[in-house]
Amino acid sequence: MKILIAGGTGFIGNTIIENLRLDQTIEYHILTRSHKENYDNIHFHQWDGKNLGSWKVYIDHCDVLINLAGKSVKCRYNQKNKNAIYNSRIDSTYILGEAVSNSKQPPKLWINSSTATIYRDEYEKANDEYDGILGEGFSVDVARKWEESFYAAYTPFTRKVNLRTAITFGKKAEVFQIYKDHINMYLSGRHGKGDQKVSWVHELDLVNAIKHFIEHEDSTGNYNIAAPNTTTDIQFLETFCNLMGKKSGLPVPEWLLEIGAFFCGAETEMLLKSRWVFPKKLIKEGFEFRYPKHREALQELLQNENRKAISSSFEKLEELVI
């Protein structure tokens, strides 16, 4: 099997490759803006994310195309960054659509990234793929246009799956580190009012969902990639603190978060927007989450991190002894 990943050098791309690359029956082709050396069954190709180039030959005969390209939203939403966020997502999706449309043997499946932020700031009920209510504002508009570009591409021989992904927690995820930093600084009583819903997904469940879409040829359209058990900000932080062996810290009001976000070059939306998302289609198709509850997910990530730290300490000790 040949899998082509556009924007495959980011956190999610690396997570997919790390968890699947040991399968030597899969050959990876990664589109990236920077030069990288090939290794094992992974091949890197340069592209600019907006123009057809020599990389298009790898669209032919590839079985699966996964598009993860897009500027990180960890930035201030000034006009320059807004334009970059729009363009990096829409341009890359458009040009991949051109390559697939003109391919002599197009991919069987095209998985395109989107975001669960497309739904409104929700406190009343969970948004699923069938009757979820879309929101308003910059981030929602980005998601709408991103998805419009994806579905507008003429690809009659390629099945399409659109990932409305919730906040993804992983060992190398920036958001995971942000939460830990807040806890270590004892600023973890709550973010804002604390009653906002936190929809999230463990990195391995995201990878397994992608495997599910590859293996199930009837899977098509929009999918919410989020654990089925949403919690509140206060409950999430309380569990996180408990697992880290810390006491709950001070509540952080919205105005203080705004100041902190300004100096960190970010926005508060990630922490303050109430995301209540339910993966109804995945569950209907028989998908089982390995980490359906936030305690289990956080516990695994923190234990994994501790194991790495202990292993590193032993390695340093061995060097000293030798």
Phi, psi and omega per residue, in radians:
M1 nan 2.418 3.078
K2 -1.961 2.215 3.119
I3 -2.094 2.208 3.081
L4 -1.873 2.212 -3.124
I5 -2.079 2.060 3.050
A6 -1.551 2.256 -3.061
G7 1.255 0.651 -3.033
G8 -1.489 0.089 -3.113
T9 -1.741 0.052 3.080
G10 -1.451 -3.038 -3.084
F11 -0.993 -0.889 -3.080
I12 -1.207 -0.713 3.096
G13 -1.042 -0.803 3.118
N14 -1.095 -0.653 3.130
T15 -1.117 -0.751 3.105
I16 -1.063 -0.851 -3.090
I17 -1.133 -0.764 -3.126
E18 -1.038 -0.616 -3.066
N19 -1.566 -0.249 -3.105
L20 -2.077 -0.239 -2.969
R21 -1.202 -0.361 3.128
L22 -1.216 -0.275 3.044
D23 -1.364 1.766 -3.057
Q24 -1.262 -0.061 3.070
T25 -1.446 -0.111 3.119
I26 -1.851 2.305 3.073
E27 -1.951 2.171 -3.089
Y28 -1.786 2.425 2.986
H29 -2.175 2.095 -3.024
I30 -1.949 2.174 3.061
L31 -1.596 2.166 -3.091
T32 -2.505 2.697 3.138
R33 -1.374 -0.348 -3.098
S34 -1.873 2.798 3.128
H35 -1.414 2.282 3.095
K36 -2.418 2.590 -3.138
E37 -1.428 2.458 3.085
N38 -1.210 2.635 3.018
Y39 -2.693 2.609 -3.105
D40 0.848 -2.189 -3.122
N41 -1.783 0.474 -3.091
I42 -2.065 2.185 -3.095
H43 -2.115 2.297 -3.113
F44 -1.825 2.458 3.124
H45 -2.371 2.368 -3.128
Q46 -1.421 2.504 3.029
W47 -2.659 2.902 3.124
D48 -1.858 0.014 3.074
G49 1.360 0.127 -3.131
K50 -2.564 -0.149 -3.130
N51 -2.263 2.560 3.028
L52 -1.165 2.480 3.136
G53 -2.593 -2.896 -3.110
S54 -1.084 -0.373 3.137
W55 -1.073 -0.377 -3.021
K56 -1.115 -0.387 -3.134
V57 -1.133 -0.403 -3.124
Y58 -1.410 -0.197 3.018
I59 -1.176 -0.692 3.069
D60 -1.100 2.335 3.053
H61 1.254 0.045 3.034
C62 -1.463 2.494 -3.078
D63 -1.451 -0.666 -3.058
V64 -2.332 2.303 3.020
L65 -1.936 2.209 3.099
I66 -2.124 2.108 3.139
N67 -1.856 1.988 3.120
L68 -2.053 0.152 -3.017
A69 -1.175 2.455 3.095
G70 2.793 2.403 3.096
K71 -1.047 2.473 3.099
S72 -1.052 2.458 3.099
V73 -1.515 0.083 3.043
K74 -1.413 1.348 -3.123
C75 -2.840 2.942 3.039
R76 -1.359 2.479 -3.105
Y77 -1.513 1.036 2.966
N78 -1.437 3.013 -3.016
Q79 -1.100 -0.665 -3.135
K80 -1.084 -0.821 -3.135
N81 -1.221 -0.626 3.078
K82 -1.051 -0.794 3.132
N83 -1.064 -0.727 -3.127
A84 -1.161 -0.662 3.117
I85 -1.137 -0.822 3.075
Y86 -1.023 -1.018 -2.983
N87 -1.093 -0.717 -3.090
S88 -1.116 -0.528 3.127
R89 -1.491 -0.834 -3.048
I90 -1.273 -0.762 -3.141
D91 -1.083 -0.780 -3.110
S92 -1.145 -0.698 3.129
T93 -1.165 -0.720 3.137
Y94 -1.087 -0.823 -3.047
I95 -1.252 -0.544 3.041
L96 -1.179 -0.654 3.067
G97 -1.067 -0.700 3.082
E98 -1.067 -0.779 -3.109
A99 -1.133 -0.722 -3.140
V100 -1.191 -0.730 -3.133
S101 -1.064 -0.629 -3.090
N102 -1.650 0.077 -3.101
S103 -1.326 2.424 3.090
K104 -1.273 -0.567 3.079
Q105 -2.367 1.456 -3.024
P106 -1.204 2.826 3.106
P107 -1.045 2.610 3.077
K108 -1.283 -0.514 -3.058
L109 -2.436 2.370 3.035
W110 -2.140 2.001 3.077
I111 -1.794 2.143 -3.103
N112 -2.063 2.384 -3.138
S113 -1.324 2.505 2.970
S114 -2.502 -2.692 -3.094
T115 -2.595 2.527 3.076
A116 -1.235 -0.161 3.083
T117 -1.153 -0.173 3.129
I118 -1.114 -0.407 3.134
Y119 -1.418 2.809 -3.081
R120 -1.220 2.894 3.003
D121 -1.132 1.849 -2.832
E122 -2.009 2.217 3.072
Y123 -2.181 -0.214 -2.979
E124 -1.600 -0.766 -3.106
K125 -2.774 2.843 -3.136
A126 -1.250 2.450 3.058
N127 -1.630 2.065 3.027
D128 -1.853 -3.067 -3.048
E129 -1.319 -0.253 -3.038
Y130 -1.632 -0.731 -3.113
D131 -2.341 0.421 3.090
G132 -1.121 2.542 -3.110
I133 -1.751 2.100 -3.139
L134 -1.300 2.658 -3.074
G135 -1.707 -2.758 3.140
E136 -2.380 2.877 3.094
G137 1.916 3.120 -3.037
F138 -1.023 -0.945 -3.068
S139 -1.084 -0.666 3.110
V140 -1.152 -0.725 -3.139
D141 -1.117 -0.678 3.076
V142 -1.029 -0.852 -3.113
A143 -1.084 -0.758 3.120
R144 -1.019 -0.888 -3.099
K145 -1.158 -0.621 3.092
W146 -1.048 -0.867 -3.133
E147 -1.186 -0.654 3.093
E148 -1.050 -0.739 3.127
S149 -1.114 -0.679 3.139
F150 -1.119 -0.860 -3.079
Y151 -1.340 -0.344 3.136
A152 -1.295 -0.399 -3.126
A153 -1.116 2.311 -3.119
Y154 -1.461 1.766 -3.084
T155 -2.393 1.216 -3.031
P156 -1.122 -0.352 -3.096
F157 -1.836 0.155 -3.084
T158 -2.142 2.160 3.074
R159 -1.258 2.467 -3.086
K160 -2.081 2.371 3.056
V161 -2.271 2.230 -3.104
N162 -1.912 2.123 -3.052
L163 -1.661 1.901 3.008
R164 -1.617 1.508 -2.961
T165 -1.555 2.338 3.064
A166 -1.367 -3.131 3.090
I167 -0.997 2.146 -3.069
T168 -1.709 2.130 3.120
F169 -1.730 2.202 3.121
G170 -2.632 2.947 -3.072
K171 -1.034 -0.559 -3.078
K172 -1.929 0.219 -3.112
A173 -1.346 2.363 3.126
E174 -1.049 -0.683 -3.090
V175 -1.132 -0.605 3.097
F176 -1.088 -0.736 3.130
Q177 -1.204 -0.651 3.126
I178 -1.057 -0.799 3.119
Y179 -1.088 -0.750 3.139
K180 -1.108 -0.706 3.119
D181 -1.063 -0.760 3.132
H182 -1.087 -0.700 3.138
I183 -1.186 -0.753 3.136
N184 -1.148 -0.452 3.105
M185 -1.626 0.114 3.138
Y186 1.018 0.636 3.052
L187 -1.983 0.979 -2.938
S188 -2.317 0.357 3.088
G189 -1.187 -0.789 3.044
R190 -3.026 2.758 3.029
H191 -1.773 2.066 -3.081
G192 1.111 -2.313 3.141
K193 -1.317 -0.426 3.081
G194 1.470 -0.088 -3.142
D195 -1.615 -0.020 3.122
Q196 -1.185 2.517 -3.134
K197 -1.357 2.513 3.099
V198 -2.011 1.848 3.020
S199 -1.668 2.352 -2.981
W200 -2.625 2.972 3.029
V201 -2.646 2.465 3.069
H202 -1.304 2.510 -3.072
E203 -0.989 -0.624 -3.117
L204 -1.248 -0.554 3.072
D205 -1.226 -0.564 3.044
L206 -1.122 -0.794 3.110
V207 -1.083 -0.769 -3.127
N208 -1.161 -0.548 3.076
A209 -1.143 -0.713 3.106
I210 -1.109 -0.723 3.070
K211 -1.068 -0.685 3.106
H212 -1.041 -0.774 -3.118
F213 -1.179 -0.597 3.109
I214 -1.168 -0.695 -3.039
E215 -1.462 -0.395 -3.079
H216 -1.883 1.808 -3.036
E217 -1.270 -0.150 3.095
D218 -1.625 -0.068 3.116
S219 -1.328 2.192 -3.141
T220 -2.776 2.653 3.082
G221 1.638 -2.719 -3.075
N222 -1.429 2.402 3.074
Y223 -2.360 2.329 2.997
N224 -1.447 2.100 3.109
I225 -1.779 1.549 -3.086
A226 -2.689 2.528 3.072
A227 -1.066 2.569 -3.055
P228 -1.262 -0.281 -3.086
N229 -1.879 1.596 3.109
T230 -1.346 2.588 3.116
T231 -2.266 3.133 3.079
T232 -1.673 2.853 3.130
D233 -1.002 -0.774 -3.128
I234 -1.089 -0.801 -3.132
Q235 -1.137 -0.698 -3.128
F236 -1.100 -0.823 -3.134
L237 -1.150 -0.677 3.131
E238 -1.060 -0.785 3.116
T239 -1.130 -0.775 -3.128
F240 -1.045 -0.813 3.130
C241 -1.056 -0.801 -3.125
N242 -1.023 -0.786 -3.112
L243 -1.222 -0.457 3.090
M244 -1.541 -0.008 3.137
G245 1.258 0.504 -3.111
K246 -2.031 2.684 3.009
K247 -1.436 2.627 3.090
S248 -1.048 2.372 -3.072
G249 -1.598 -2.750 -3.115
L250 -1.340 2.548 3.016
P251 -1.188 2.510 -3.119
V252 -1.930 1.867 -3.140
P253 -1.164 2.814 -3.071
E254 -1.020 -0.695 -3.096
W255 -1.125 -0.590 3.127
L256 -1.300 -0.639 3.056
L257 -1.075 -0.682 3.130
E258 -1.079 -0.734 3.118
I259 -1.139 -0.806 3.133
G260 -1.075 -0.739 3.141
A261 -1.107 -0.656 3.132
F262 -1.055 -0.822 -3.100
F263 -1.293 -0.399 3.100
C264 -1.560 -0.062 -3.127
G265 1.206 0.730 -3.115
A266 -2.433 -3.039 3.080
E267 -2.137 2.802 -3.091
T268 -1.533 -0.079 -3.058
E269 -0.947 -0.701 -3.086
M270 -1.028 -0.607 -3.081
L271 -1.657 -0.453 -2.995
L272 -1.793 -0.450 -3.132
K273 -1.223 2.368 3.119
S274 -1.489 1.834 3.131
R275 -1.787 2.024 3.114
W276 -2.191 1.669 -2.988
V277 -2.155 2.397 -3.129
F278 -2.183 2.305 -3.079
P279 -1.501 1.103 -3.004
K280 -1.091 -0.742 -3.092
K281 -1.146 -0.750 3.137
L282 -1.062 -0.820 -3.125
I283 -1.121 -0.683 3.112
K284 -1.068 -0.537 -3.139
E285 -1.524 0.096 3.050
G286 1.580 0.166 3.133
F287 -1.228 2.350 3.116
E288 -1.983 2.175 3.123
F289 -1.349 2.325 3.069
R290 -1.266 -0.587 -3.134
Y291 -2.203 1.413 -3.104
P292 -1.392 -0.312 -3.113
K293 -2.081 2.580 -3.007
H294 -1.166 -0.557 3.139
R295 -1.091 -0.808 -3.135
E296 -1.085 -0.744 -3.105
A297 -1.138 -0.843 -3.126
L298 -1.155 -0.672 3.128
Q299 -1.061 -0.770 3.140
E300 -1.110 -0.765 -3.099
L301 -1.156 -0.716 -3.141
L302 -1.241 -0.678 3.097
Q303 -1.124 -0.736 3.125
N304 -1.058 -0.727 3.133
E305 -1.126 -0.731 3.137
N306 -1.154 -0.670 3.103
R307 -1.078 -0.705 3.128
K308 -1.142 -0.702 -3.136
A309 -1.130 -0.740 3.123
I310 -1.137 -0.752 3.119
S311 -1.057 -0.737 3.129
S312 -1.113 -0.687 -3.141
S313 -1.128 -0.717 3.117
F314 -1.134 -0.681 3.116
E315 -1.077 -0.745 3.130
K316 -1.148 -0.660 3.124
L317 -1.126 -0.741 3.113
E318 -1.058 -0.696 3.124
E319 -1.096 -0.701 3.140
L320 -1.166 -0.722 -3.129
V321 -1.145 -0.745 -3.132
I322 -1.164 nan nan
